[in-house]
């Protein structure tokens, strides 16, 4: 009896077994608790198992790919697709199929939308004299979904559908941009067409948010055509150089946007001749231009939202002088202080993605202490997250370039295996990146930031 307490104390004092078994009295020693905590921390730092994650993502990607393949085959009939849009929930399904994310997950759906001529109804809606806010926004959103891919925009402007309505005559072949005449009139309507422009602006003051997507649609359409096919009426050029308000005069970037769009239009010789006949356009291109930064407290944001127009106006005068010799004097060349509009737009997208990624990684990796080991762990987490988001973003951008090619749009025999390879590559890259804190930032950028910042906008 006297030996039993001694045996109990000896068993309690004995070191815990390497396998993690508890002591006979049911308690775990401090040493073993530290070992378990260290092993748990190492497991968290190592991330989930790559093979299991890859298998789960591959199975999910295969299921999504098959569903999109069924949608591609089942909705290849234009009548069926147009009927689906009129059903309850059909418009939401078309929104999902036309999204950029769906193009990375399975077979391309945009060709079905073009063949179904889903752009005709939005153009008919926009041609009406008075619209409710939601009608205008919905029409522009649907039109933007069809035209946001350059091969699709070129197919629509090739002569499919009329600009105004079913009883309107098709635009001349020399000006395919008149397919989008309702969009042009929504932004550049002349004063003599449908009432005074001031009264029109006051009536639509609550709907100025539709102007940004309308300008994006015009850029997509203009850049989808060769230079010689970008002919527009003279009132479009005059409306462009005299337009006020959103998005032209809100910030310096808008002024550079105006000058760049005019430059793209003046690459067409017919537009140069129309510009010479317009005093407003000639007055605008002979202005000295300006250089200004955005009015904001943050210096990086002010730099990326800055605007410069002298070089763009000079190039415009050179195009006019080339096609109409002696009509305008070319200004002196000035060096730019900031990169081009496209470069600043891309830098801003990268900058915001890095901020989101580092913010999320820092929040997840911070241990609540401010010491050297905690700072080292925080730096490792941010470095790994930046490497992971860099790989995912690079792969995503490469896929975007492939999807925007003509052969991917027209050749199903090449598109189907290529889309399957994209799904496999996305699954492998995401499974590798799951060990870092990048999944949430990547999904946030794809689902929220890209649409909010118009991340895929192309200006050149």
Secondary structure as the mmCIF struct_conf table of DSSP 4:
data_model
#
loop_
_struct_conf.conf_type_id
_struct_conf.id
_struct_conf.beg_label_comp_id
_struct_conf.beg_label_asym_id
_struct_conf.beg_label_seq_id
_struct_conf.end_label_comp_id
_struct_conf.end_label_asym_id
_struct_conf.end_label_seq_id
HELX_RH_AL_P HELX_RH_AL_P1 UNK A 2 UNK A 13
BEND BEND1 UNK A 14 UNK A 14
HELX_LH_PP_P HELX_LH_PP_P1 UNK A 15 UNK A 17
TURN_TY1_P TURN_TY1_P1 UNK A 18 UNK A 19
HELX_LH_PP_P HELX_LH_PP_P2 UNK A 21 UNK A 23
TURN_TY1_P TURN_TY1_P2 UNK A 24 UNK A 25
BEND BEND2 UNK A 26 UNK A 26
HELX_RH_AL_P HELX_RH_AL_P2 UNK A 30 UNK A 46
BEND BEND3 UNK A 48 UNK A 48
HELX_RH_AL_P HELX_RH_AL_P3 UNK A 50 UNK A 74
TURN_TY1_P TURN_TY1_P3 UNK A 75 UNK A 75
BEND BEND4 UNK A 77 UNK A 77
HELX_RH_AL_P HELX_RH_AL_P4 UNK A 78 UNK A 86
BEND BEND5 UNK A 87 UNK A 87
TURN_TY1_P TURN_TY1_P4 UNK A 88 UNK A 89
HELX_RH_AL_P HELX_RH_AL_P5 UNK A 90 UNK A 98
BEND BEND6 UNK A 99 UNK A 99
HELX_RH_AL_P HELX_RH_AL_P6 UNK A 100 UNK A 105
BEND BEND7 UNK A 106 UNK A 107
HELX_RH_AL_P HELX_RH_AL_P7 UNK A 110 UNK A 115
TURN_TY1_P TURN_TY1_P5 UNK A 116 UNK A 118
HELX_RH_AL_P HELX_RH_AL_P8 UNK A 119 UNK A 126
TURN_TY1_P TURN_TY1_P6 UNK A 127 UNK A 127
BEND BEND8 UNK A 128 UNK A 130
HELX_RH_AL_P HELX_RH_AL_P9 UNK A 133 UNK A 147
BEND BEND9 UNK A 148 UNK A 149
HELX_RH_AL_P HELX_RH_AL_P10 UNK A 150 UNK A 156
TURN_TY1_P TURN_TY1_P7 UNK A 157 UNK A 159
BEND BEND10 UNK A 161 UNK A 161
BEND BEND11 UNK A 163 UNK A 164
TURN_TY1_P TURN_TY1_P8 UNK A 166 UNK A 167
BEND BEND12 UNK A 168 UNK A 168
HELX_LH_PP_P HELX_LH_PP_P3 UNK A 169 UNK A 172
HELX_RH_3T_P HELX_RH_3T_P1 UNK A 173 UNK A 180
HELX_RH_AL_P HELX_RH_AL_P11 UNK A 181 UNK A 188
TURN_TY1_P TURN_TY1_P9 UNK A 191 UNK A 192
BEND BEND13 UNK A 193 UNK A 195
HELX_RH_AL_P HELX_RH_AL_P12 UNK A 197 UNK A 203
TURN_TY1_P TURN_TY1_P10 UNK A 204 UNK A 204
HELX_RH_3T_P HELX_RH_3T_P2 UNK A 205 UNK A 207
TURN_TY1_P TURN_TY1_P11 UNK A 208 UNK A 209
HELX_RH_AL_P HELX_RH_AL_P13 UNK A 210 UNK A 224
BEND BEND14 UNK A 225 UNK A 225
HELX_RH_3T_P HELX_RH_3T_P3 UNK A 227 UNK A 229
HELX_RH_AL_P HELX_RH_AL_P14 UNK A 234 UNK A 242
BEND BEND15 UNK A 245 UNK A 245
TURN_TY1_P TURN_TY1_P12 UNK A 246 UNK A 248
BEND BEND16 UNK A 249 UNK A 251
HELX_RH_AL_P HELX_RH_AL_P15 UNK A 252 UNK A 266
TURN_TY1_P TURN_TY1_P13 UNK A 267 UNK A 267
BEND BEND17 UNK A 268 UNK A 268
HELX_RH_AL_P HELX_RH_AL_P16 UNK A 269 UNK A 276
TURN_TY1_P TURN_TY1_P14 UNK A 277 UNK A 277
HELX_RH_AL_P HELX_RH_AL_P17 UNK A 279 UNK A 285
TURN_TY1_P TURN_TY1_P15 UNK A 286 UNK A 286
BEND BEND18 UNK A 287 UNK A 287
STRN STRN1 UNK A 291 UNK A 292
BEND BEND19 UNK A 295 UNK A 295
BEND BEND20 UNK A 297 UNK A 297
HELX_RH_AL_P HELX_RH_AL_P18 UNK A 299 UNK A 304
TURN_TY1_P TURN_TY1_P16 UNK A 305 UNK A 305
STRN STRN2 UNK A 307 UNK A 308
HELX_RH_AL_P HELX_RH_AL_P19 UNK A 310 UNK A 323
BEND BEND21 UNK A 324 UNK A 324
TURN_TY1_P TURN_TY1_P17 UNK A 325 UNK A 326
BEND BEND22 UNK A 327 UNK A 328
HELX_LH_PP_P HELX_LH_PP_P4 UNK A 329 UNK A 333
BEND BEND23 UNK A 337 UNK A 338
HELX_RH_AL_P HELX_RH_AL_P20 UNK A 341 UNK A 365
BEND BEND24 UNK A 368 UNK A 368
BEND BEND25 UNK A 371 UNK A 371
HELX_RH_AL_P HELX_RH_AL_P21 UNK A 372 UNK A 403
TURN_TY1_P TURN_TY1_P18 UNK A 404 UNK A 404
BEND BEND26 UNK A 405 UNK A 405
HELX_RH_AL_P HELX_RH_AL_P22 UNK A 406 UNK A 410
HELX_RH_AL_P HELX_RH_AL_P23 UNK A 412 UNK A 433
TURN_TY1_P TURN_TY1_P19 UNK A 434 UNK A 435
BEND BEND27 UNK A 436 UNK A 436
TURN_TY1_P TURN_TY1_P20 UNK A 437 UNK A 438
HELX_RH_AL_P HELX_RH_AL_P24 UNK A 439 UNK A 444
HELX_RH_PI_P HELX_RH_PI_P1 UNK A 445 UNK A 449
HELX_RH_AL_P HELX_RH_AL_P25 UNK A 450 UNK A 453
TURN_TY1_P TURN_TY1_P21 UNK A 454 UNK A 456
#
